Amino acid sequence: MKLVTALLLGCLATPALAQDSGWDFRTTLYLWFPGMSATVDTPEGTVSSDLSPTDALSNLDMGFMGSVGAQNGNVILWGDLLYTDLGASEDTPHGMLWDQVRIEQKLTAVTGYALYDIAREPDVQFGLGAGFRYFNLSADTVLTGGSQPRVENSLSDSWWVPVLAAQFYKPIDDHWFVDGLIDWGMAGSDTETWQGYAGVGYRFNETWSTQIGYRYMNFSQTFEGRAIDTDLSGILAGVTISF
């Protein structure tokens, strides 16, 4: 997390480095208010909750999102930092002894790729490669109401997942472009993640551009003998500086 933050600040602070090194850099700050669908195993049974993208803004206690990219010839490096603090409440499944469950997740996800651009057209990118995704997750579940006393459970863990990735960029004209990425990774039978993004952007000049699209991320993990599965999805909008 500190590394990606330092890269973001460094890219903003040192545009002269790009001119001298042969590398082209870009830094993106974006807003993503994803809906959340989470399923968590607890000693009292499996509980789940859903948070729509519309409700995400009011339930977002804190968030930070940003990415950095660099290209030199056919070599593309890319990193992304996502931090969210989301919570959602639902009625419990039929037959449980509590009326309501609340699931709160504090998630840090750091992703990094090294890609090789195989596109033959000079203005098009199609990068294939591999990298990693690091997760730090704190998940709290609270069961309330019904005939039983309030019950709280907490899970907390950090883990790494190797991923395979593909990235695409194609200009439509002098200003408009489309871009996207997809990745998938697995570390054992209980640990998996994948994400996808597709969007359209507008380039104001060689330095500034903006984009809007749709992003989806899933991760599943088992720790302390309990499984958790989470889907995050929604509209993403960002501003990019290139140098």
N, C-alpha and C positions, 0 to 999 in steps of 0.2 A: 504494500500500500504506500509506504513512504517512497519507494523507488518510483512508482508511477507518478505520484504527486511531484516529485523532483523533476521528472521528465517533462511534465506539463509546464512547470515554472521555467525550466531551462529553455524549452522551445520558444516560449514567449519572450524570454529575456535576451536571447542570443541569435537574432536573425542573420547577423554577419557570418556566423559559423557555417550556415548553409551555403553561402556564396563561395566560401573558401574551400570547403571540403568536397564539393561535388554531390552532396546529399540534398535532396528536396524534402522539406519537412512540412507537416501540417498538424495543427492542434485543433481539436473540436471540443467545445463545451455544449452539452445537450441536456434537454429535459425529457424525461421518460417517466410517465406516471402509469405503471403497469397494473392491470388487474392481477389479482393473486388467487390461485387455487392451491390449497395446501392440504395434505393428508399426513397425519402424525400418529404413530403408535404410542399409546400411553398404557400404564398398568391397568387402567379402567376400560381399555378397548381402543379401537381406531376411531379418531375424530377427524373431521374435515371442515373446512370453511372456504367460502368464495367471496372475493372482493372485486367488484366491477371496476373497470378503468374510471368510470365517472366518480365512484366513491373513493378512489385511491388518493386524490388530492386532499380530501378532508381527513383521511386516515394516515397520511404521510407525516410522521413526526420529524423526520430529517432525511435528506438525501443529497448525494453528490454524484455527478456523472461526468466523465471526460475521457477523451482518447487522444493518442498521439500516433503519428505515422511518419515513416521516413522511407525514401526510395533512392537508390543509387544504381543506375542501369537497370538490370533485371531483378535486383534484390530489393525486397519490400520487408520492412519491419513495422509491426503494429502492436500497440498496447492499449488496453481499456481498463478503466477503473469505475466500478459501480458500488455505491453504498446506499442502502435503503433501510428504513425502519418503518415497517408496515404492520397493521393489526386489523383483524376482521373477526366479527362475531356471527354465530349461527345457532339455530335451534339444534339440539342434539338429536342423534338418530333415534328412531322409535325403539323403545325398550330400555334405554339407558335411564339411570336414576337421577340425572340432572337435566335441567331444562335448556341450558345454554352453554355453549363452549366458545371461548375466545382464544384465538391463536395469534401470537405476536412474533414477528421475525425481524431480527436485525442481521442483515446480510451484507458482507463485503465480498465482492467477486473481482478478482484481478486476472485479466486475460492477456496473453502475449503470443504473437505468431512470428515466424520467419517464413516468408513466402518467396517463390520464384515466379516471375512474370513470364508466361509463355505466349502472350498475345503477340501477333505479328504486326498488327496495326500500331503505329507510333502513339496515337492518342488513347488507345484502349488498354486497360489493364485486366489481366486474368491471372491472378496469383494462386498457386497451389503450394501447400506446405504443411507445417506442423507447429505445435506449440504447447501451451499449458493453460489450465485455469485453476486458480487458487481460490478456495472458499474459506471464509470464516463466518460461522453461523451460530446464532443464539436463537432458540425457538422455545417460547413459553406457552403452555396451554393452561387455561383456567376453566374448570367446570363449576357452574353455580346453579342455584335454584333446585327444585325438585325435593325429594325426600331425604337426600343425603347432604352432609356438610360440604362446604366449598373445598375443592381439591385443586392444587397447583402442581404442575410438573414442568421441569426445565431440561432442555438438551442444549449442549454447547460443544462445538468441535471445529477443527480446521483440517483441511485436506487438499491434496493436489490431484489433478486429473490431466493426463496427456491428451491432446486433441489433434485431430486432423482438420485442416481448414482450407476454404476456397474463398477468394475475394474477387469482385468484379466491378469495373468502372467503365462507362462508355458515354462520351459526349453525344448529345442530340444535335446541338448547333453550337454557336459561339458562347452561349450562356447556359443553356439547359443541359442536364446530364442525369443519368440513372446510375445507381450503384447498389451493391448488396454484398452480403457475406453469409456463410454457413459454416458451422463447425460441429464436430461430434467427438466425444471422448468417453473412455471407459477405464476403470481401474478396479478390476475384480467384478464379480457377479452382482454386487450390491451397490456399486458406485458408477453412476453414469451422468452425463450432461450433454446437452446440445443446444445450439441457438441458431437463429436465422434472422436476417434483416434485409429488407428491400425498400428502396426509397427513390425519390426524385429530388434533384437539387437545382439551384440557380446560382451561377457564378457572376458576381457583380464586376469583378476585375481579377487580375492575377493573384491578388492577396485575399480577398474576402468572398465567401460563398455561404449559402444557407441550404438546408435540406430538411425534408420531412419524409417520414416513412413509418413502417410497422416493424416492431421487434418482438421476438419471442425467445424466451429462455426457459429451459427445464433442467432440474437437477434432482437426483435421488441419491440417498446415502443411508446407510445403516450404522448406527453407533450406539454403544451401551445396550446392544441387543434390540434396539427399536429403529424402525424405518421411518423416513420422512421423504415425501415427494412433493415438489413445488413447481408450479407453472407460473411464469410471469409473462404478460403479453400486453401490448398497447401501442399507441401512437408515440413516435419519437420525433422531436424537432431540435435542430442544432445549428450552431454557427461555427464556421471553420475559418482559420487564418492559415494561409500557405506562404512559405518563403523558402 
